[in-house]
């Protein structure tokens, strides 16, 4: 049962990170990658300290999803450059 819940939470976490990356790149660009790095390291470290295997797994999935989001931010920038996603007109002018 716990394995199924871990799978469901993993699916949910990945699904949540998808729009976070898209909106994050739209409003802040790739300069927000350190936030994902710090959050990823934090969640992975917490995964080591939590003794309950279920919550350790969830924290680890969250951490690695944060780290994967760094790559996705840069790829999202390329998707915007190619015209696959809208460009934020205010970001070009230096506004957030």
Jmol script that loads the backbone (N, CA, C; Angstrom):
load data "model"
ATOM      1  N   UNK A   1       0.823  -1.204   0.000  1.00  0.00           N
ATOM      2  CA  UNK A   1       0.000   0.000   0.000  1.00  0.00           C
ATOM      3  C   UNK A   1       0.866   1.268   0.000  1.00  0.00           C
ATOM      4  N   UNK A   2       1.951   1.257   0.808  1.00  0.00           N
ATOM      5  CA  UNK A   2       2.808   2.444   0.862  1.00  0.00           C
ATOM      6  C   UNK A   2       3.470   2.717  -0.479  1.00  0.00           C
ATOM      7  N   UNK A   3       3.814   1.647  -1.199  1.00  0.00           N
ATOM      8  CA  UNK A   3       4.422   1.828  -2.513  1.00  0.00           C
ATOM      9  C   UNK A   3       3.483   2.534  -3.482  1.00  0.00           C
ATOM     10  N   UNK A   4       2.214   2.180  -3.430  1.00  0.00           N
ATOM     11  CA  UNK A   4       1.222   2.815  -4.292  1.00  0.00           C
ATOM     12  C   UNK A   4       1.077   4.291  -3.915  1.00  0.00           C
ATOM     13  N   UNK A   5       1.065   4.585  -2.626  1.00  0.00           N
ATOM     14  CA  UNK A   5       0.965   5.980  -2.180  1.00  0.00           C
ATOM     15  C   UNK A   5       2.197   6.784  -2.591  1.00  0.00           C
ATOM     16  N   UNK A   6       3.377   6.175  -2.476  1.00  0.00           N
ATOM     17  CA  UNK A   6       4.603   6.857  -2.917  1.00  0.00           C
ATOM     18  C   UNK A   6       4.505   7.154  -4.413  1.00  0.00           C
ATOM     19  N   UNK A   7       4.015   6.196  -5.182  1.00  0.00           N
ATOM     20  CA  UNK A   7       3.838   6.423  -6.615  1.00  0.00           C
ATOM     21  C   UNK A   7       2.855   7.539  -6.906  1.00  0.00           C
ATOM     22  N   UNK A   8       1.758   7.570  -6.167  1.00  0.00           N
ATOM     23  CA  UNK A   8       0.744   8.616  -6.365  1.00  0.00           C
ATOM     24  C   UNK A   8       1.303   9.989  -5.995  1.00  0.00           C
ATOM     25  N   UNK A   9       2.013  10.055  -4.869  1.00  0.00           N
ATOM     26  CA  UNK A   9       2.617  11.330  -4.467  1.00  0.00           C
ATOM     27  C   UNK A   9       3.670  11.781  -5.481  1.00  0.00           C
ATOM     28  N   UNK A  10       4.445  10.841  -5.994  1.00  0.00           N
ATOM     29  CA  UNK A  10       5.456  11.176  -7.005  1.00  0.00           C
ATOM     30  C   UNK A  10       4.791  11.766  -8.242  1.00  0.00           C
ATOM     31  N   UNK A  11       3.727  11.126  -8.693  1.00  0.00           N
ATOM     32  CA  UNK A  11       2.975  11.611  -9.843  1.00  0.00           C
ATOM     33  C   UNK A  11       2.446  13.025  -9.577  1.00  0.00           C
ATOM     34  N   UNK A  12       1.912  13.247  -8.390  1.00  0.00           N
ATOM     35  CA  UNK A  12       1.377  14.551  -8.013  1.00  0.00           C
ATOM     36  C   UNK A  12       2.476  15.616  -7.950  1.00  0.00           C
ATOM     37  N   UNK A  13       3.606  15.284  -7.349  1.00  0.00           N
ATOM     38  CA  UNK A  13       4.715  16.232  -7.226  1.00  0.00           C
ATOM     39  C   UNK A  13       5.226  16.640  -8.608  1.00  0.00           C
ATOM     40  N   UNK A  14       5.428  15.678  -9.479  1.00  0.00           N
ATOM     41  CA  UNK A  14       5.893  15.992 -10.835  1.00  0.00           C
ATOM     42  C   UNK A  14       4.862  16.858 -11.552  1.00  0.00           C
ATOM     43  N   UNK A  15       3.588  16.534 -11.382  1.00  0.00           N
ATOM     44  CA  UNK A  15       2.525  17.326 -12.004  1.00  0.00           C
ATOM     45  C   UNK A  15       2.478  18.752 -11.492  1.00  0.00           C
ATOM     46  N   UNK A  16       2.801  18.951 -10.227  1.00  0.00           N
ATOM     47  CA  UNK A  16       2.802  20.295  -9.646  1.00  0.00           C
ATOM     48  C   UNK A  16       4.013  21.094 -10.134  1.00  0.00           C
ATOM     49  N   UNK A  17       5.145  20.431 -10.274  1.00  0.00           N
ATOM     50  CA  UNK A  17       6.354  21.142 -10.687  1.00  0.00           C
ATOM     51  C   UNK A  17       6.292  21.617 -12.128  1.00  0.00           C
ATOM     52  N   UNK A  18       5.540  20.930 -12.974  1.00  0.00           N
ATOM     53  CA  UNK A  18       5.456  21.337 -14.381  1.00  0.00           C
ATOM     54  C   UNK A  18       4.983  22.794 -14.530  1.00  0.00           C
ATOM     55  N   UNK A  19       3.836  23.181 -13.968  1.00  0.00           N
ATOM     56  CA  UNK A  19       3.425  24.586 -14.109  1.00  0.00           C
ATOM     57  C   UNK A  19       4.299  25.549 -13.292  1.00  0.00           C
ATOM     58  N   UNK A  20       4.905  25.084 -12.203  1.00  0.00           N
ATOM     59  CA  UNK A  20       5.799  25.961 -11.433  1.00  0.00           C
ATOM     60  C   UNK A  20       6.982  26.384 -12.296  1.00  0.00           C
ATOM     61  N   UNK A  21       7.545  25.440 -13.038  1.00  0.00           N
ATOM     62  CA  UNK A  21       8.677  25.758 -13.919  1.00  0.00           C
ATOM     63  C   UNK A  21       8.238  26.718 -15.023  1.00  0.00           C
ATOM     64  N   UNK A  22       7.098  26.459 -15.622  1.00  0.00           N
ATOM     65  CA  UNK A  22       6.626  27.314 -16.720  1.00  0.00           C
ATOM     66  C   UNK A  22       6.372  28.732 -16.227  1.00  0.00           C
ATOM     67  N   UNK A  23       5.632  28.870 -15.131  1.00  0.00           N
ATOM     68  CA  UNK A  23       5.336  30.204 -14.598  1.00  0.00           C
ATOM     69  C   UNK A  23       6.585  30.873 -14.035  1.00  0.00           C
ATOM     70  N   UNK A  24       7.444  30.089 -13.405  1.00  0.00           N
ATOM     71  CA  UNK A  24       8.686  30.650 -12.859  1.00  0.00           C
ATOM     72  C   UNK A  24       9.557  31.245 -13.950  1.00  0.00           C
ATOM     73  N   UNK A  25       9.710  30.515 -15.056  1.00  0.00           N
ATOM     74  CA  UNK A  25      10.508  31.042 -16.165  1.00  0.00           C
ATOM     75  C   UNK A  25       9.838  32.257 -16.776  1.00  0.00           C
ATOM     76  N   UNK A  26       8.525  32.244 -16.862  1.00  0.00           N
ATOM     77  CA  UNK A  26       7.793  33.359 -17.461  1.00  0.00           C
ATOM     78  C   UNK A  26       8.010  34.646 -16.659  1.00  0.00           C
ATOM     79  N   UNK A  27       7.896  34.561 -15.340  1.00  0.00           N
ATOM     80  CA  UNK A  27       7.972  35.765 -14.512  1.00  0.00           C
ATOM     81  C   UNK A  27       9.390  36.122 -14.062  1.00  0.00           C
ATOM     82  N   UNK A  28      10.246  35.123 -13.871  1.00  0.00           N
ATOM     83  CA  UNK A  28      11.564  35.392 -13.288  1.00  0.00           C
ATOM     84  C   UNK A  28      12.724  34.960 -14.166  1.00  0.00           C
ATOM     85  N   UNK A  29      12.476  34.164 -15.181  1.00  0.00           N
ATOM     86  CA  UNK A  29      13.547  33.668 -16.027  1.00  0.00           C
ATOM     87  C   UNK A  29      14.329  32.561 -15.334  1.00  0.00           C
ATOM     88  N   UNK A  30      15.486  32.254 -15.895  1.00  0.00           N
ATOM     89  CA  UNK A  30      16.292  31.166 -15.344  1.00  0.00           C
ATOM     90  C   UNK A  30      17.059  31.579 -14.099  1.00  0.00           C
ATOM     91  N   UNK A  31      17.005  32.869 -13.760  1.00  0.00           N
ATOM     92  CA  UNK A  31      17.746  33.324 -12.582  1.00  0.00           C
ATOM     93  C   UNK A  31      17.180  32.791 -11.273  1.00  0.00           C
ATOM     94  N   UNK A  32      16.075  32.079 -11.336  1.00  0.00           N
ATOM     95  CA  UNK A  32      15.517  31.500 -10.111  1.00  0.00           C
ATOM     96  C   UNK A  32      16.040  30.090  -9.835  1.00  0.00           C
ATOM     97  N   UNK A  33      17.002  29.627 -10.645  1.00  0.00           N
ATOM     98  CA  UNK A  33      17.513  28.278 -10.450  1.00  0.00           C
ATOM     99  C   UNK A  33      18.121  28.051  -9.063  1.00  0.00           C
ATOM    100  N   UNK A  34      18.770  29.048  -8.419  1.00  0.00           N
ATOM    101  CA  UNK A  34      19.312  28.768  -7.082  1.00  0.00           C
ATOM    102  C   UNK A  34      18.237  28.414  -6.047  1.00  0.00           C
ATOM    103  N   UNK A  35      17.037  28.923  -6.227  1.00  0.00           N
ATOM    104  CA  UNK A  35      15.944  28.582  -5.316  1.00  0.00           C
ATOM    105  C   UNK A  35      15.651  27.084  -5.410  1.00  0.00           C
ATOM    106  N   UNK A  36      15.592  26.575  -6.634  1.00  0.00           N
ATOM    107  CA  UNK A  36      15.368  25.143  -6.819  1.00  0.00           C
ATOM    108  C   UNK A  36      16.536  24.333  -6.260  1.00  0.00           C
ATOM    109  N   UNK A  37      17.762  24.834  -6.415  1.00  0.00           N
ATOM    110  CA  UNK A  37      18.934  24.113  -5.916  1.00  0.00           C
ATOM    111  C   UNK A  37      18.911  24.009  -4.390  1.00  0.00           C
ATOM    112  N   UNK A  38      18.656  25.131  -3.725  1.00  0.00           N
ATOM    113  CA  UNK A  38      18.614  25.134  -2.258  1.00  0.00           C
ATOM    114  C   UNK A  38      17.473  24.260  -1.753  1.00  0.00           C
ATOM    115  N   UNK A  39      16.308  24.399  -2.369  1.00  0.00           N
ATOM    116  CA  UNK A  39      15.159  23.587  -1.951  1.00  0.00           C
ATOM    117  C   UNK A  39      15.436  22.105  -2.184  1.00  0.00           C
ATOM    118  N   UNK A  40      16.053  21.765  -3.315  1.00  0.00           N
ATOM    119  CA  UNK A  40      16.364  20.378  -3.605  1.00  0.00           C
ATOM    120  C   UNK A  40      17.322  19.778  -2.597  1.00  0.00           C
ATOM    121  N   UNK A  41      18.385  20.504  -2.281  1.00  0.00           N
ATOM    122  CA  UNK A  41      19.352  20.024  -1.292  1.00  0.00           C
ATOM    123  C   UNK A  41      18.686  19.886   0.071  1.00  0.00           C
ATOM    124  N   UNK A  42      17.850  20.847   0.431  1.00  0.00           N
ATOM    125  CA  UNK A  42      17.152  20.795   1.716  1.00  0.00           C
ATOM    126  C   UNK A  42      16.264  19.554   1.816  1.00  0.00           C
ATOM    127  N   UNK A  43      15.427  19.326   0.800  1.00  0.00           N
ATOM    128  CA  UNK A  43      14.507  18.185   0.846  1.00  0.00           C
ATOM    129  C   UNK A  43      15.250  16.851   0.837  1.00  0.00           C
ATOM    130  N   UNK A  44      16.321  16.761   0.072  1.00  0.00           N
ATOM    131  CA  UNK A  44      17.098  15.522   0.056  1.00  0.00           C
ATOM    132  C   UNK A  44      17.762  15.296   1.414  1.00  0.00           C
ATOM    133  N   UNK A  45      18.308  16.349   1.994  1.00  0.00           N
ATOM    134  CA  UNK A  45      18.908  16.219   3.326  1.00  0.00           C
ATOM    135  C   UNK A  45      17.869  15.787   4.345  1.00  0.00           C
ATOM    136  N   UNK A  46      16.676  16.356   4.274  1.00  0.00           N
ATOM    137  CA  UNK A  46      15.610  15.952   5.196  1.00  0.00           C
ATOM    138  C   UNK A  46      15.235  14.484   4.990  1.00  0.00           C
ATOM    139  N   UNK A  47      15.328  14.016   3.745  1.00  0.00           N
ATOM    140  CA  UNK A  47      15.053  12.618   3.464  1.00  0.00           C
ATOM    141  C   UNK A  47      16.002  11.682   4.203  1.00  0.00           C
ATOM    142  N   UNK A  48      17.228  12.142   4.463  1.00  0.00           N
ATOM    143  CA  UNK A  48      18.183  11.339   5.227  1.00  0.00           C
ATOM    144  C   UNK A  48      17.835  11.293   6.712  1.00  0.00           C
ATOM    145  N   UNK A  49      17.251  12.368   7.207  1.00  0.00           N
ATOM    146  CA  UNK A  49      16.998  12.475   8.642  1.00  0.00           C
ATOM    147  C   UNK A  49      15.657  11.887   9.090  1.00  0.00           C
ATOM    148  N   UNK A  50      14.715  11.814   8.195  1.00  0.00           N
ATOM    149  CA  UNK A  50      13.399  11.266   8.539  1.00  0.00           C
ATOM    150  C   UNK A  50      13.507   9.743   8.537  1.00  0.00           C
ATOM    151  N   UNK A  51      13.110   9.129   9.623  1.00  0.00           N
ATOM    152  CA  UNK A  51      13.278   7.678   9.741  1.00  0.00           C
ATOM    153  C   UNK A  51      12.144   6.882   9.103  1.00  0.00           C
ATOM    154  N   UNK A  52      10.958   7.445   9.034  1.00  0.00           N
ATOM    155  CA  UNK A  52       9.822   6.760   8.387  1.00  0.00           C
ATOM    156  C   UNK A  52      10.087   6.705   6.884  1.00  0.00           C
ATOM    157  N   UNK A  53      10.136   5.508   6.339  1.00  0.00           N
ATOM    158  CA  UNK A  53      10.512   5.300   4.948  1.00  0.00           C
ATOM    159  C   UNK A  53       9.576   6.015   3.974  1.00  0.00           C
ATOM    160  N   UNK A  54       8.288   6.045   4.281  1.00  0.00           N
ATOM    161  CA  UNK A  54       7.320   6.705   3.402  1.00  0.00           C
ATOM    162  C   UNK A  54       7.653   8.186   3.250  1.00  0.00           C
ATOM    163  N   UNK A  55       7.819   8.883   4.375  1.00  0.00           N
ATOM    164  CA  UNK A  55       8.079  10.321   4.322  1.00  0.00           C
ATOM    165  C   UNK A  55       9.485  10.618   3.808  1.00  0.00           C
ATOM    166  N   UNK A  56      10.418   9.735   4.084  1.00  0.00           N
ATOM    167  CA  UNK A  56      11.759   9.887   3.540  1.00  0.00           C
ATOM    168  C   UNK A  56      11.718   9.825   2.010  1.00  0.00           C
ATOM    169  N   UNK A  57      10.944   8.898   1.487  1.00  0.00           N
ATOM    170  CA  UNK A  57      10.809   8.768   0.035  1.00  0.00           C
ATOM    171  C   UNK A  57      10.139   9.993  -0.570  1.00  0.00           C
ATOM    172  N   UNK A  58       9.094  10.484   0.068  1.00  0.00           N
ATOM    173  CA  UNK A  58       8.382  11.659  -0.445  1.00  0.00           C
ATOM    174  C   UNK A  58       9.306  12.881  -0.448  1.00  0.00           C
ATOM    175  N   UNK A  59      10.043  13.083   0.631  1.00  0.00           N
ATOM    176  CA  UNK A  59      10.980  14.210   0.700  1.00  0.00           C
ATOM    177  C   UNK A  59      12.063  14.082  -0.367  1.00  0.00           C
ATOM    178  N   UNK A  60      12.540  12.881  -0.583  1.00  0.00           N
ATOM    179  CA  UNK A  60      13.570  12.665  -1.597  1.00  0.00           C
ATOM    180  C   UNK A  60      13.041  12.929  -2.997  1.00  0.00           C
ATOM    181  N   UNK A  61      11.834  12.477  -3.273  1.00  0.00           N
ATOM    182  CA  UNK A  61      11.214  12.750  -4.579  1.00  0.00           C
ATOM    183  C   UNK A  61      11.051  14.255  -4.770  1.00  0.00           C
ATOM    184  N   UNK A  62      10.635  14.935  -3.718  1.00  0.00           N
ATOM    185  CA  UNK A  62      10.493  16.390  -3.784  1.00  0.00           C
ATOM    186  C   UNK A  62      11.847  17.046  -4.075  1.00  0.00           C
ATOM    187  N   UNK A  63      12.881  16.590  -3.381  1.00  0.00           N
ATOM    188  CA  UNK A  63      14.212  17.155  -3.577  1.00  0.00           C
ATOM    189  C   UNK A  63      14.741  16.943  -4.978  1.00  0.00           C
ATOM    190  N   UNK A  64      14.630  15.732  -5.473  1.00  0.00           N
ATOM    191  CA  UNK A  64      15.130  15.464  -6.814  1.00  0.00           C
ATOM    192  C   UNK A  64      14.273  16.138  -7.886  1.00  0.00           C
ATOM    193  N   UNK A  65      13.003  16.340  -7.614  1.00  0.00           N
ATOM    194  CA  UNK A  65      12.154  17.100  -8.541  1.00  0.00           C
ATOM    195  C   UNK A  65      12.598  18.555  -8.593  1.00  0.00           C
ATOM    196  N   UNK A  66      12.988  19.095  -7.454  1.00  0.00           N
ATOM    197  CA  UNK A  66      13.518  20.463  -7.435  1.00  0.00           C
ATOM    198  C   UNK A  66      14.793  20.556  -8.269  1.00  0.00           C
ATOM    199  N   UNK A  67      15.688  19.593  -8.094  1.00  0.00           N
ATOM    200  CA  UNK A  67      16.935  19.614  -8.862  1.00  0.00           C
ATOM    201  C   UNK A  67      16.680  19.426 -10.353  1.00  0.00           C
ATOM    202  N   UNK A  68      15.750  18.565 -10.702  1.00  0.00           N
ATOM    203  CA  UNK A  68      15.405  18.363 -12.115  1.00  0.00           C
ATOM    204  C   UNK A  68      14.800  19.638 -12.710  1.00  0.00           C
ATOM    205  N   UNK A  69      14.116  20.403 -11.882  1.00  0.00           N
ATOM    206  CA  UNK A  69      13.487  21.640 -12.350  1.00  0.00           C
ATOM    207  C   UNK A  69      14.513  22.671 -12.811  1.00  0.00           C
ATOM    208  N   UNK A  70      15.724  22.587 -12.308  1.00  0.00           N
ATOM    209  CA  UNK A  70      16.790  23.494 -12.772  1.00  0.00           C
ATOM    210  C   UNK A  70      17.017  23.271 -14.262  1.00  0.00           C
ATOM    211  N   UNK A  71      17.178  22.020 -14.648  1.00  0.00           N
ATOM    212  CA  UNK A  71      17.343  21.694 -16.064  1.00  0.00           C
ATOM    213  C   UNK A  71      16.122  22.137 -16.861  1.00  0.00           C
ATOM    214  N   UNK A  72      14.936  21.888 -16.312  1.00  0.00           N
ATOM    215  CA  UNK A  72      13.709  22.245 -17.015  1.00  0.00           C
ATOM    216  C   UNK A  72      13.565  23.756 -17.207  1.00  0.00           C
ATOM    217  N   UNK A  73      14.070  24.553 -16.268  1.00  0.00           N
ATOM    218  CA  UNK A  73      14.033  26.016 -16.428  1.00  0.00           C
ATOM    219  C   UNK A  73      14.792  26.441 -17.682  1.00  0.00           C
ATOM    220  N   UNK A  74      15.993  25.891 -17.857  1.00  0.00           N
ATOM    221  CA  UNK A  74      16.801  26.245 -19.023  1.00  0.00           C
ATOM    222  C   UNK A  74      16.185  25.703 -20.308  1.00  0.00           C
ATOM    223  N   UNK A  75      15.591  24.526 -20.226  1.00  0.00           N
ATOM    224  CA  UNK A  75      14.906  24.003 -21.404  1.00  0.00           C
ATOM    225  C   UNK A  75      13.649  24.810 -21.712  1.00  0.00           C
ATOM    226  N   UNK A  76      12.970  25.289 -20.680  1.00  0.00           N
ATOM    227  CA  UNK A  76      11.793  26.132 -20.884  1.00  0.00           C
ATOM    228  C   UNK A  76      12.182  27.429 -21.582  1.00  0.00           C
ATOM    229  N   UNK A  77      13.330  27.984 -21.221  1.00  0.00           N
ATOM    230  CA  UNK A  77      13.811  29.193 -21.890  1.00  0.00           C
ATOM    231  C   UNK A  77      13.973  28.930 -23.388  1.00  0.00           C
ATOM    232  N   UNK A  78      14.486  27.761 -23.743  1.00  0.00           N
ATOM    233  CA  UNK A  78      14.639  27.418 -25.158  1.00  0.00           C
ATOM    234  C   UNK A  78      13.284  27.218 -25.828  1.00  0.00           C
ATOM    235  N   UNK A  79      12.341  26.631 -25.122  1.00  0.00           N
ATOM    236  CA  UNK A  79      10.995  26.459 -25.698  1.00  0.00           C
ATOM    237  C   UNK A  79      10.348  27.815 -25.956  1.00  0.00           C
ATOM    238  N   UNK A  80      10.581  28.773 -25.067  1.00  0.00           N
ATOM    239  CA  UNK A  80      10.058  30.127 -25.266  1.00  0.00           C
ATOM    240  C   UNK A  80      10.747  30.770 -26.468  1.00  0.00           C
ATOM    241  N   UNK A  81      12.059  30.599 -26.552  1.00  0.00           N
ATOM    242  CA  UNK A  81      12.822  31.167 -27.668  1.00  0.00           C
ATOM    243  C   UNK A  81      12.327  30.623 -29.012  1.00  0.00           C
ATOM    244  N   UNK A  82      11.946  29.354 -29.031  1.00  0.00           N
ATOM    245  CA  UNK A  82      11.442  28.726 -30.258  1.00  0.00           C
ATOM    246  C   UNK A  82       9.991  29.110 -30.555  1.00  0.00           C
ATOM    247  N   UNK A  83       9.334  29.791 -29.610  1.00  0.00           N
ATOM    248  CA  UNK A  83       7.962  30.213 -29.825  1.00  0.00           C
ATOM    249  C   UNK A  83       6.920  29.204 -29.389  1.00  0.00           C
ATOM    250  N   UNK A  84       7.333  28.161 -28.697  1.00  0.00           N
ATOM    251  CA  UNK A  84       6.391  27.136 -28.255  1.00  0.00           C
ATOM    252  C   UNK A  84       5.582  27.594 -27.058  1.00  0.00           C
ATOM    253  N   UNK A  85       6.123  28.542 -26.291  1.00  0.00           N
ATOM    254  CA  UNK A  85       5.451  29.110 -25.127  1.00  0.00           C
ATOM    255  C   UNK A  85       5.534  30.622 -25.236  1.00  0.00           C
ATOM    256  N   UNK A  86       4.583  31.347 -24.631  1.00  0.00           N
ATOM    257  CA  UNK A  86       4.599  32.811 -24.739  1.00  0.00           C
ATOM    258  C   UNK A  86       5.762  33.421 -23.968  1.00  0.00           C
ATOM    259  N   UNK A  87       6.271  34.529 -24.519  1.00  0.00           N
ATOM    260  CA  UNK A  87       7.325  35.288 -23.872  1.00  0.00           C
ATOM    261  C   UNK A  87       6.679  36.377 -23.029  1.00  0.00           C
ATOM    262  N   UNK A  88       7.225  36.634 -21.860  1.00  0.00           N
ATOM    263  CA  UNK A  88       6.717  37.699 -20.993  1.00  0.00           C
ATOM    264  C   UNK A  88       7.254  39.027 -21.523  1.00  0.00           C
ATOM    265  N   UNK A  89       6.386  39.904 -22.039  1.00  0.00           N
ATOM    266  CA  UNK A  89       6.874  41.175 -22.596  1.00  0.00           C
ATOM    267  C   UNK A  89       7.480  42.091 -21.537  1.00  0.00           C
ATOM    268  N   UNK A  90       7.037  41.988 -20.307  1.00  0.00           N
ATOM    269  CA  UNK A  90       7.572  42.836 -19.246  1.00  0.00           C
ATOM    270  C   UNK A  90       8.954  42.385 -18.788  1.00  0.00           C
ATOM    271  N   UNK A  91       9.246  41.121 -18.909  1.00  0.00           N
ATOM    272  CA  UNK A  91      10.539  40.598 -18.469  1.00  0.00           C
ATOM    273  C   UNK A  91      11.653  41.179 -19.331  1.00  0.00           C
ATOM    274  N   UNK A  92      11.416  41.403 -20.592  1.00  0.00           N
ATOM    275  CA  UNK A  92      12.402  41.954 -21.509  1.00  0.00           C
ATOM    276  C   UNK A  92      12.806  43.365 -21.124  1.00  0.00           C
ATOM    277  N   UNK A  93      11.869  44.108 -20.551  1.00  0.00           N
ATOM    278  CA  UNK A  93      12.128  45.491 -20.162  1.00  0.00           C
ATOM    279  C   UNK A  93      12.752  45.587 -18.777  1.00  0.00           C
ATOM    280  N   UNK A  94      13.060  44.461 -18.176  1.00  0.00           N
ATOM    281  CA  UNK A  94      13.671  44.484 -16.853  1.00  0.00           C
ATOM    282  C   UNK A  94      12.672  44.443 -15.719  1.00  0.00           C
ATOM    283  N   UNK A  95      11.400  44.351 -16.052  1.00  0.00           N
ATOM    284  CA  UNK A  95      10.369  44.274 -15.007  1.00  0.00           C
ATOM    285  C   UNK A  95      10.127  42.814 -14.647  1.00  0.00           C
ATOM    286  N   UNK A  96       9.692  42.595 -13.418  1.00  0.00           N
ATOM    287  CA  UNK A  96       9.346  41.232 -13.023  1.00  0.00           C
ATOM    288  C   UNK A  96       7.878  41.066 -13.031  1.00  0.00           C
TER     289      UNK A  96
END
end "model"
wireframe off; spacefill off
backbone 0.3
color backbone group
